[in-house]
Amino acid sequence: MSARQPLHPGALLTIYLGAICDNWRALKARLAGAECAAVVKADAYGLGALKVAPALYQAGCRHFFVAHLDEAIALRPVLHPDATVYVLHGPLPGAEPEFVVHELVPVLNSLRQLDAWRDLACKVDRPLPAILQIDTGMARLGLCPQELDVVAGDPERLRGVDLRFVMSHLASAEDQANPANRAQLERFRAALARLPTTRASFANSSGIFLGADYHFDLVRPGAALYGVAPVAGAPNPMRPVIRLQGRVVQTRTIEAGTPVGYSHTWTATRRSRIATVAVGYADGYLRSLGNRGYVQFDVTRLPVVGNVSMDTILVDVTELGENSIREGSLIDIAGPDLAVDDIAGRAGTIGYEILTSLGNRYARSYVGG
């Protein structure tokens, strides 16, 4: 799932597995009786699911969610057999037997998926485990109201399905005051009342912070595990989990009035020292951070100037001493003092995109866990 290690990297990415596990424990501590899963889709939000998931298993996690079947097939061998791997997108047509072969649990999102899973259970002559998802307000995945009516009115539709959970997904949980949260909760409770009694799963990372009403039997945190703030506008209780450092390729001194970078979007207003750093939009440093982003050297925050290039950014290092930065020096791109949410805010996006955009040219190292 993760790319091979580069031999001569232009940047170093350190991933703190211990911090990810601490975040999982902190989220679990907020639960009165519910179990705490881990969402490790998109290669654990770009950080390496084959490393992250086993660390979380050692911390006590037993439920793991991915999006695609291929992700689950790759993940299954690195986890103990008593861990359960769920596939959020469910089985594509014809892929149902692969779930049985690899001992995976699908999330069934439509009548077609449900019927195909039931037919396979009849064929193998044993119940097959699954989660049934109900759409309560996202119009993305899960049974729509009309499909729910069909299943609720015909118990045979669930024959042969070992229903582990009924789940739904919150659309606006990071905004705690949004009335959509309570509306979705009421729809979810109403759906549960119409289906066979089973365990339920509703809260994502942000949903955990909405309180016990949203926890049910299993919560499914994702972004919060990786240090993204779960509640908009509130202090972030999660630990940062990465440090990204880019190498300086070259430095130069330019005179006032000298433009830099593509399209000359920044011009020096004084005699300036510019460092070229080997991180660009091909590495996930978003182009929108040109003339907006900051990096850090030691305790000094330094502006990114000019447009972000495919392989490099330009940094104004004038504030540093003449010999502080040289070829090969490491500059912090993200880390404890440069939170992914802050970087995302400057880029006009969300922390999720910053993490999942991390490129494969970094030399990755894993600490703890």
C-alpha positions, -999 to 999 in steps of 0.1 A, spaced: 0 0 0 29 23 7 56 31 -19 92 19 -16 116 40 4 136 65 -18 173 62 -16 182 99 -18 152 117 -5 146 154 -7 124 153 24 119 133 55 85 123 69 85 110 105 53 93 116 47 89 154 28 57 158 28 62 196 9 95 191 -16 78 169 -22 52 195 -24 78 222 -51 96 201 -70 63 198 -68 58 236 -80 94 242 -110 89 220 -118 56 236 -116 72 270 -146 94 260 -168 64 256 -189 50 284 -194 15 269 -190 17 232 -161 1 213 -137 23 194 -127 13 158 -101 28 136 -106 41 101 -74 33 81 -87 39 46 -66 58 20 -35 41 35 -43 53 70 -49 89 57 -16 88 38 5 76 68 8 39 60 -19 15 70 4 -15 71 23 2 99 -5 21 116 -31 -7 119 -8 -32 137 2 -5 161 -34 3 168 -41 -34 173 -14 -36 199 -30 -6 216 -63 -26 218 -82 -18 187 -101 -47 171 -123 -30 144 -107 -15 113 -125 2 84 -112 8 49 -129 20 17 -119 -5 -10 -117 -43 -12 -81 -41 -23 -72 -21 8 -88 -47 30 -70 -76 12 -37 -59 17 -44 -52 54 -59 -85 65 -25 -105 67 -9 -79 90 -36 -81 116 -44 -109 141 -74 -131 131 -95 -117 160 -94 -82 143 -123 -75 119 -117 -55 87 -148 -38 72 -150 -25 37 -171 7 35 -179 6 -2 -192 -30 1 -188 -55 -27 -188 -45 -63 -207 -68 -86 -190 -102 -88 -165 -94 -60 -186 -110 -32 -166 -143 -30 -134 -124 -23 -148 -112 10 -154 -148 21 -119 -159 9 -102 -131 28 -125 -131 58 -136 -95 53 -169 -79 63 -187 -57 38 -208 -26 45 -239 -32 25 -251 1 10 -279 -9 -14 -305 -35 -21 -283 -49 -49 -254 -54 -25 -277 -68 2 -294 -93 -22 -260 -104 -37 -247 -110 -2 -278 -129 9 -275 -151 -23 -239 -159 -15 -248 -169 20 -274 -193 6 -248 -207 -18 -222 -214 9 -250 -225 32 -240 -204 62 -246 -169 76 -222 -143 63 -213 -112 84 -221 -77 72 -229 -42 83 -260 -26 69 -257 12 62 -286 36 63 -285 70 46 -297 95 72 -288 127 54 -257 126 32 -271 111 0 -238 93 -5 -238 57 7 -265 35 24 -301 25 19 -323 54 9 -357 58 26 -375 38 -1 -349 9 2 -352 10 40 -390 5 35 -384 -26 14 -360 -42 40 -381 -32 70 -412 -47 53 -396 -80 42 -374 -97 68 -364 -123 42 -342 -97 26 -318 -102 56 -320 -140 56 -285 -155 58 -269 -121 68 -251 -121 101 -259 -85 109 -230 -72 130 -240 -35 130 -264 -11 114 -245 21 107 -249 56 93 -226 85 88 -228 121 101 -224 149 76 -217 180 98 -205 166 132 -175 190 133 -200 218 136 -216 209 170 -243 235 167 -256 224 133 -292 211 137 -284 185 110 -267 164 136 -298 160 158 -319 155 127 -297 126 115 -297 111 150 -335 110 150 -336 94 116 -310 68 126 -330 59 157 -362 56 137 -344 33 112 -331 11 140 -365 7 154 -377 -8 121 -349 -33 117 -339 -65 136 -323 -57 169 -286 -54 165 -257 -32 175 -253 2 160 -225 25 148 -230 62 141 -202 85 153 -171 94 133 -142 114 149 -163 146 154 -194 126 163 -176 113 194 -175 149 207 -213 153 203 -218 132 234 -231 98 245 -263 100 225 -242 96 193 -219 68 205 -242 37 203 -221 5 203 -192 13 180 -176 46 170 -154 50 139 -128 77 143 -105 85 114 -90 120 111 -87 126 148 -64 96 151 -40 114 128 -41 147 147 -68 166 128 -90 188 150 -124 171 155 -144 202 165 -144 233 144 -133 264 163 -123 246 195 -88 238 208 -75 206 193 -72 178 220 -54 154 196 -17 150 195 1 158 162 14 126 146 38 137 118 69 158 112 78 166 76 112 181 68 124 193 34 160 196 24 175 228 11 188 223 -24 203 258 -30 204 293 -14 209 326 -31 209 363 -23 188 386 -45 185 423 -46 153 444 -40 131 443 -70 140 408 -80 110 386 -89 110 349 -80 93 317 -92 68 309 -119 47 339 -131 67 362 -108 40 364 -82 64 376 -55 91 403 -58 117 411 -31 112 444 -14 146 443 2 179 425 -3 168 389 5 182 355 10 161 327 -7 163 290 0 150 264 -26 135 235 -7 129 200 -23 92 198 -17 65 207 -42 30 200 -53 41 166 -66 49 158 -30 15 170 -17 26 206 -8 -5 222 -24 0 249 -50 -24 271 -32 2 276 -4 23 298 -27 27 332 -10 6 319 19 24 290 35 50 291 62 78 267 71 100 267 102 137 265 110 145 259 146 120 284 162 119 309 133 88 308 111 96 316 75 73 325 46 69 305 14 73 331 -15 63 328 -51 43 300 -67 48 264 -55 66 244 -82 62 207 -89 94 198 -70 103 228 -50 92 257 -29 111 290 -23 115 302 12 125 337 24 152 330 50 165 365 53 157 366 90 182 339 97 219 343 101 239 342 69 253 307 77 223 292 94 209 276 62 230 258 36 226 231 11 213 199 27 198 218 57 164 205 69 135 229 72 102 219 89 73 218 65 48 203 90 50 192 126 41 200 162 45 238 156 31 236 120 -2 217 125 -19 202 95 -51 221 103 -32 254 102 -15 244 69 -49 234 55 -64 267 66 -38 286 46 -43 264 16 -81 268 17 -88 231 24 -90 207 53 -65 187 72 -77 155 56 -64 166 22 -30 177 36 -24 142 51 -38 122 22 -18 142 -3 16 134 13 38 121 -16 58 89 -21 91 107 -25 96 112 12 118 89 32 94 76 59 104 66 94 81 53 121 86 60 158 69 41 186 38 21 186 
